[in-house]
Amino acid sequence: MDWSPILISMKTASLSIFITFFLGVFAAWAVVSIKNPTLKMLWDGILTLPLVLPPTVAGFFLLYIFGVKRPVGEFFINYFSVKIAFSWGATVLAAVVMSFPLMYRSARGAFEQVDPNLTAAARTLGMSEWSIFWRVLFANALPGVVSGGVLAFARGLGEFGATSMIAGNIAGKTRTLPMAVYSEVAAGNMDQAYGYVAVIVVIAFISVFLMNLCAWKAGGQNHGC
């Protein structure tokens, strides 16, 4: 078995969840803090859009923005000598975009379940908004936030459609586990495909187990996960 798709997928998912976790958490905090219902709905729709778009369509937009002949893509090439499209970085970009809505919505749901009286009491005690976020809001919403992180990690690991559009299927460079399964099946190498599928299933099962563990701890009012 060629181990490169596994290594590429794990590197991609690990970096993407690091980026997605903080982007999703702070985006959720920002949206929850919006007082105008119309503006909140607008931003929520924009941030959730990749979740409901077909992955290939999301990948098309990424390719349209970061392609080598597009302004953003040309900017990175001309000023940083970095080619985004059809590179390993493109796999990370696709994973971040497609997993972000799951992280964002999980974090937002967790924040909205925190008793608002706790944040109000913290303000009366003179705590700063930054301290309230970390010591009150984030601390009480931690199980739900971590569950969202696990789900986003699994989503980034299994990303296929957007990755195929913006990163391609380059062996040893952008061929992730889902791309490897597709390639092996297309080539008739079913034994290789079975091996890759087994790896994905094991990782998916572990992710579901961790999410259930976090939910169980949250139900037991244990804020560690």
C-alpha positions in Angstrom: 0.0 0.0 0.0 1.2 3.5 -0.8 1.2 5.4 2.5 1.5 8.8 0.9 -2.3 9.5 0.7 -2.6 8.7 4.4 0.3 11.0 5.4 -1.0 13.7 3.1 -4.5 13.4 4.5 -3.4 13.5 8.1 -1.2 16.5 7.5 -4.0 18.3 5.6 -6.6 17.5 8.3 -4.3 18.5 11.2 -3.4 21.9 9.7 -6.9 22.6 8.5 -8.5 21.8 11.9 -6.0 24.1 13.6 -7.1 26.9 11.3 -10.7 26.0 11.2 -11.0 25.7 15.0 -10.0 29.3 15.7 -11.8 30.7 12.7 -15.0 28.9 13.6 -14.9 29.8 17.3 -14.3 33.5 16.7 -16.8 33.7 13.9 -19.4 32.1 16.1 -18.6 34.5 18.9 -18.9 37.5 16.5 -22.2 36.3 15.1 -23.6 35.6 18.6 -22.6 39.1 19.6 -24.6 40.7 16.8 -27.7 42.4 18.1 -29.4 43.1 14.8 -31.4 39.9 13.8 -31.3 40.7 10.1 -27.6 41.2 10.1 -27.1 38.1 12.2 -29.2 36.0 9.7 -27.2 37.4 6.8 -23.8 36.6 8.3 -25.0 33.2 9.4 -26.1 32.4 5.9 -22.8 33.5 4.4 -20.7 31.5 6.8 -22.9 28.4 6.5 -23.1 28.5 2.7 -20.2 26.0 2.0 -22.2 23.4 4.0 -25.1 23.4 1.6 -23.2 24.0 -1.7 -22.1 20.9 -3.6 -18.4 20.5 -2.9 -17.5 20.7 -6.5 -19.2 24.1 -6.7 -17.3 25.3 -3.7 -14.2 24.0 -5.4 -15.1 25.8 -8.5 -15.3 29.1 -6.6 -11.9 28.4 -5.0 -10.4 27.7 -8.3 -11.9 30.8 -9.8 -10.4 32.9 -6.9 -7.0 31.2 -6.5 -6.3 29.9 -10.0 -3.0 30.9 -11.5 -4.6 33.2 -14.0 -6.9 34.9 -11.4 -6.0 38.1 -9.5 -5.6 36.4 -6.0 -3.6 33.5 -7.5 -1.4 35.8 -9.5 -0.8 38.0 -6.4 0.5 35.1 -4.4 2.7 34.0 -7.3 4.1 37.4 -8.1 4.7 38.7 -4.5 5.3 35.5 -2.5 6.3 33.0 -5.3 3.6 30.7 -3.9 1.3 28.7 -6.3 -1.9 27.8 -4.4 -3.9 25.9 -7.0 -2.8 22.3 -7.5 -0.5 22.3 -4.6 -0.6 20.7 -1.1 -1.7 24.1 0.3 -4.8 23.8 -1.9 -5.8 20.6 -0.1 -5.6 22.5 3.2 -7.6 25.4 1.7 -10.3 23.1 0.5 -10.5 21.3 3.8 -10.8 24.6 5.7 -13.5 25.9 3.5 -15.6 22.7 3.6 -15.1 22.0 7.3 -15.5 25.6 8.6 -19.4 25.6 8.6 -19.5 22.6 10.9 -17.0 24.1 13.3 -18.8 27.5 13.2 -22.3 26.1 13.7 -21.2 23.8 16.5 -19.5 26.6 18.3 -22.4 28.9 17.8 -24.9 26.4 19.2 -22.7 25.8 22.2 -22.3 29.5 22.9 -26.0 30.1 22.6 -26.7 27.4 25.2 -24.6 29.2 27.8 -26.8 30.9 30.4 -26.7 34.7 29.5 -26.9 35.5 33.2 -23.4 34.2 33.6 -22.0 36.7 31.1 -24.2 39.5 32.6 -22.8 38.7 36.0 -19.3 38.8 34.7 -19.8 42.2 33.2 -21.2 43.6 36.5 -17.9 42.3 38.1 -15.9 44.4 35.7 -14.5 41.7 33.5 -13.4 42.6 30.0 -15.2 41.1 27.0 -12.0 39.1 26.2 -11.9 37.6 29.7 -15.7 36.9 29.6 -15.2 35.1 26.3 -12.4 32.8 27.6 -13.3 32.3 31.3 -17.1 32.2 31.0 -18.5 31.7 27.5 -15.8 29.4 26.0 -15.2 27.5 29.3 -18.9 26.6 29.6 -19.3 25.8 25.9 -16.1 23.7 25.7 -17.7 20.2 25.2 -19.8 21.5 22.3 -16.9 23.4 20.8 -14.6 20.3 21.0 -17.3 18.1 19.5 -17.5 20.6 16.6 -13.7 20.4 16.2 -13.8 16.6 16.0 -16.5 16.7 13.4 -14.7 19.4 11.4 -11.5 17.3 11.5 -13.3 14.3 10.2 -14.9 16.4 7.5 -11.6 17.8 6.4 -10.1 14.4 6.3 -12.9 13.1 4.0 -13.0 16.1 1.7 -13.2 15.1 -2.0 -15.1 17.4 -4.3 -13.5 20.7 -3.6 -10.1 19.1 -3.3 -10.4 17.6 -6.7 -11.3 21.0 -8.2 -8.6 23.2 -6.6 -5.8 20.7 -5.8 -6.3 17.9 -8.3 -5.2 14.3 -7.9 -1.4 14.4 -8.0 0.2 11.3 -6.6 2.5 12.0 -3.7 1.5 15.7 -3.6 -2.3 16.3 -3.4 -3.7 12.7 -3.5 -5.6 12.5 -0.2 -7.3 9.3 1.1 -10.6 9.9 -0.7 -8.8 10.7 -3.9 -6.7 7.6 -3.5 -9.9 5.4 -3.1 -11.3 6.9 -6.2 -8.1 6.4 -8.2 -7.7 2.8 -7.1 -11.3 1.9 -7.9 -11.0 3.6 -11.3 -7.8 1.6 -12.0 -9.5 -1.6 -10.8 -7.1 -2.1 -7.8 -9.8 -3.1 -5.4 -7.4 -4.5 -2.8 -5.7 -1.1 -2.5 -9.0 0.6 -2.3 -10.2 -1.7 0.5 -7.1 -0.8 2.5 -7.7 3.0 2.1 -11.4 2.6 2.9 -10.6 0.6 6.1 -8.3 3.5 7.3 -11.0 6.1 6.6 -13.7 4.0 8.4 -11.5 3.5 11.5 -10.8 7.3 11.7 -14.5 8.1 11.2 -15.5 5.6 14.0 -12.9 7.2 16.4 -14.3 10.6 15.5 -17.9 9.6 16.2 -16.8 8.0 19.5 -15.0 11.1 20.6 -18.1 13.3 19.7 -20.3 11.0 21.7 -17.8 11.1 24.6 -17.9 14.9 24.6 -21.7 14.9 24.5 -21.9 12.4 27.4 -19.5 14.6 29.5 -21.5 17.7 28.6 -24.7 16.0 29.8 -22.9 15.1 33.0 -21.9 18.8 33.5 -18.3 18.0 33.1 -16.7 20.8 31.2 -13.6 18.9 30.3 -13.5 16.8 27.2 
